[in-house]
Amino acid sequence: MIAYVDASVLLRVALGQPDALPEWSQIQQGVSSALVTTESLRTLDRLRLRIKLADADVASRRATILKLIASLELVEIDSVVLERAAQPMPTELGTLDAIHLATALLWKEMTREHLVMATHDDALALGAQAHGLPAVGVTRP
């Protein structure tokens, strides 16, 4: 399976959370926006402050996050992605989700590959499904 991986999926896998994506092992190729790095590391920094993680824990979790990101094909955020994200969408999406969805759609158009949206975000999953991308990782059908 080729999957567009958002930060919610990457972080649950990297942090070893029990509700991580069950389909993770089926992903043969992962694609994401370069935005995933910023989102993931900012989330780790918030966790560091909220639950007072020790430096060793932060270093270990950061290394795991960076290793997972290195395994993905990252798509840079350029003017084409931002223009696509700014266009009206069939569902309500915030800015970051719109950038993720625009990136996934543009990647799919350029490669002509079958792409699945891997996300734990219901709004992003719904937006992907409205554009014909199947979604995994969410509770809604």
C-alpha positions as CSV (number, residue, x, y, z in Angstrom):
1,M,0.0,0.0,0.0
2,I,1.2,3.5,-0.8
3,A,-0.1,5.9,1.9
4,Y,0.0,9.6,2.6
5,V,1.0,9.7,6.2
6,D,0.1,12.7,8.4
7,A,1.6,13.6,11.7
8,S,-1.1,12.0,13.8
9,V,-0.2,8.6,12.3
10,L,3.5,9.1,12.5
11,L,3.5,10.3,16.1
12,R,1.3,7.4,17.4
13,V,3.7,5.0,15.8
14,A,6.9,6.8,16.9
15,L,5.6,7.2,20.5
16,G,4.5,3.6,20.7
17,Q,0.9,4.4,21.5
18,P,-1.5,1.5,21.8
19,D,-4.0,3.1,19.3
20,A,-1.4,3.4,16.5
21,L,-2.4,2.7,13.0
22,P,-3.2,-1.1,12.6
23,E,-2.3,-0.9,8.9
24,W,1.2,0.6,9.5
25,S,2.9,-2.6,8.6
26,Q,1.1,-2.7,5.3
27,I,2.5,0.6,4.1
28,Q,5.2,-0.2,1.5
29,Q,5.7,3.4,0.6
30,G,4.9,6.5,2.7
31,V,4.5,10.0,1.4
32,S,4.0,13.2,3.3
33,S,4.3,16.9,3.2
34,A,7.5,18.4,4.6
35,L,5.1,19.9,7.1
36,V,5.1,16.6,8.9
37,T,8.6,17.3,10.4
38,T,7.5,20.6,11.9
39,E,4.2,19.2,13.2
40,S,5.8,16.2,14.8
41,L,8.7,18.0,16.5
42,R,6.5,20.7,17.8
43,T,4.2,18.1,19.3
44,L,7.1,16.4,20.9
45,D,8.3,19.8,22.4
46,R,4.8,20.4,23.8
47,L,4.8,16.9,25.3
48,R,8.2,17.6,26.8
49,L,6.8,20.7,28.6
50,R,3.4,19.2,29.6
51,I,4.6,15.9,31.0
52,K,8.1,17.0,31.9
53,L,9.9,14.4,29.8
54,A,13.5,13.8,30.8
55,D,16.2,14.8,28.2
56,A,17.0,11.2,27.5
57,D,13.3,10.5,26.7
58,V,13.1,13.5,24.4
59,A,16.3,12.5,22.6
60,S,15.1,9.0,22.1
61,R,11.6,10.0,20.9
62,R,13.1,12.7,18.6
63,A,15.4,10.1,17.0
64,T,12.5,7.7,16.4
65,I,10.4,10.5,14.9
66,L,13.3,11.6,12.6
67,K,14.0,8.0,11.6
68,L,10.4,7.5,10.6
69,I,10.3,10.8,8.7
70,A,13.5,9.8,6.8
71,S,11.6,6.7,5.6
72,L,9.0,8.8,3.9
73,E,9.0,10.6,0.5
74,L,8.6,14.2,1.6
75,V,6.9,16.7,-0.7
76,E,8.1,20.3,-0.3
77,I,5.5,23.0,0.3
78,D,5.7,25.2,-2.7
79,S,3.4,27.8,-4.3
80,V,1.6,25.0,-6.2
81,V,0.7,23.2,-3.0
82,L,-0.3,26.4,-1.3
83,E,-2.5,27.5,-4.2
84,R,-4.2,24.1,-4.3
85,A,-4.8,24.2,-0.5
86,A,-6.3,27.7,-0.8
87,Q,-9.0,26.5,-3.3
88,P,-12.5,25.7,-2.1
89,M,-12.9,22.1,-0.8
90,P,-16.0,20.0,-0.5
91,T,-15.5,19.7,3.3
92,E,-14.5,22.0,6.1
93,L,-10.7,21.8,6.6
94,G,-8.2,23.9,8.6
95,T,-5.1,25.3,7.0
96,L,-2.7,22.4,7.9
97,D,-5.2,19.7,6.9
98,A,-5.8,21.6,3.6
99,I,-2.0,21.6,2.9
100,H,-1.8,17.9,3.7
101,L,-4.8,17.1,1.4
102,A,-3.5,19.3,-1.4
103,T,-0.1,17.6,-1.2
104,A,-1.6,14.2,-1.3
105,L,-3.8,15.1,-4.3
106,L,-1.0,16.7,-6.3
107,W,1.3,13.7,-5.6
108,K,-1.4,11.3,-6.8
109,E,-2.0,13.4,-9.9
110,M,1.7,13.5,-10.7
111,T,2.5,9.9,-10.1
112,R,-0.8,8.3,-11.1
113,E,-0.4,5.9,-8.3
114,H,-3.2,4.6,-6.0
115,L,-2.9,6.5,-2.7
116,V,-4.5,5.9,0.6
117,M,-4.8,8.7,3.2
118,A,-3.5,7.5,6.6
119,T,-4.7,9.8,9.3
120,H,-6.4,9.8,12.7
121,D,-8.0,13.2,11.9
122,D,-11.6,12.8,11.0
123,A,-11.8,16.1,9.1
124,L,-8.8,15.2,6.9
125,A,-10.1,11.7,6.3
126,L,-13.5,13.1,5.3
127,G,-11.9,15.6,3.0
128,A,-9.7,12.9,1.4
129,Q,-12.7,10.6,0.9
130,A,-14.6,13.5,-0.7
131,H,-11.8,13.7,-3.3
132,G,-11.9,9.9,-3.9
133,L,-9.0,8.9,-1.7
134,P,-9.7,6.0,0.7
135,A,-8.8,6.7,4.3
136,V,-7.4,4.4,7.0
137,G,-6.9,5.3,10.7
138,V,-10.3,6.8,11.5
139,T,-13.4,5.4,13.1
140,R,-15.8,6.8,10.6
141,P,-16.5,4.8,7.4
